[in-house]
């Protein structure tokens, strides 16, 4: 969601983080859990706390009542 909001492509984010662009897709689909280092890099890239990007509990779907 952060990547889409900021208009960043998977390839751009991957290059900034030093990972393969497919890794970003795996992360977004929940098919891959990042290392702590990568999680912190992603949070730093978007200038948000790591909890905004990663959580142990699923995020509510957009538009759902909370």
N, C-alpha and C positions, 0 to 999 in steps of 0.2 A: 504494500500500500504506500509506504513512504517513497519507494522508488518511482511508482507511477505518479504520485502527487507532485514530485519534483521534476518529472519529465526526463528521468535518467534511464537509459537503456540498460539491459542486462550486461551488455558488452562493456559499456562505460563504467558501470559499477565494478565489474570483474577486473578491469584494467586498473582501476584505482586501488583495489584491494590486493592485486597480485594473484588472483585465482582465475580458473577457466570460467568462461561465461556460463557453461552448463551447470557449474556449481551453484550459481545464483538461482537458476531454475529449480534445482533440487531443494535448495533452502526454502524457496517460496512455496513449493508444493508440500513441504514437510517430509521429504524423502531423505533428508540428510540433516544431521545435527552438527552444527559448527563447533570447532574448538573454542575454548574460552577466548583465545587470542583473536580469532576471526570474528567472534561475536562482538568483542570490544571494538575492533576495527570498524565494523559495520555501524555500530552505535556512534562512534566518533565521526565517521563519514557524514552521517545524517545529523550530527550535533544533538543527539538525544540520549537519555539514560538507556542503558542496555535493556532494562525492563520494558521499555517501549517497543523494542524490536523482538525480544524473546521473553517468553513466560512459560511456566510449567502448566498453567491453565490455558485452555483454548480461548482465544479472543472471541467476543460476541460478533456475530455477523453484522455487517453494516445495515443500518435501518431496523435492527431488531430493538425491541423495547428492553431497557435495562434497569 
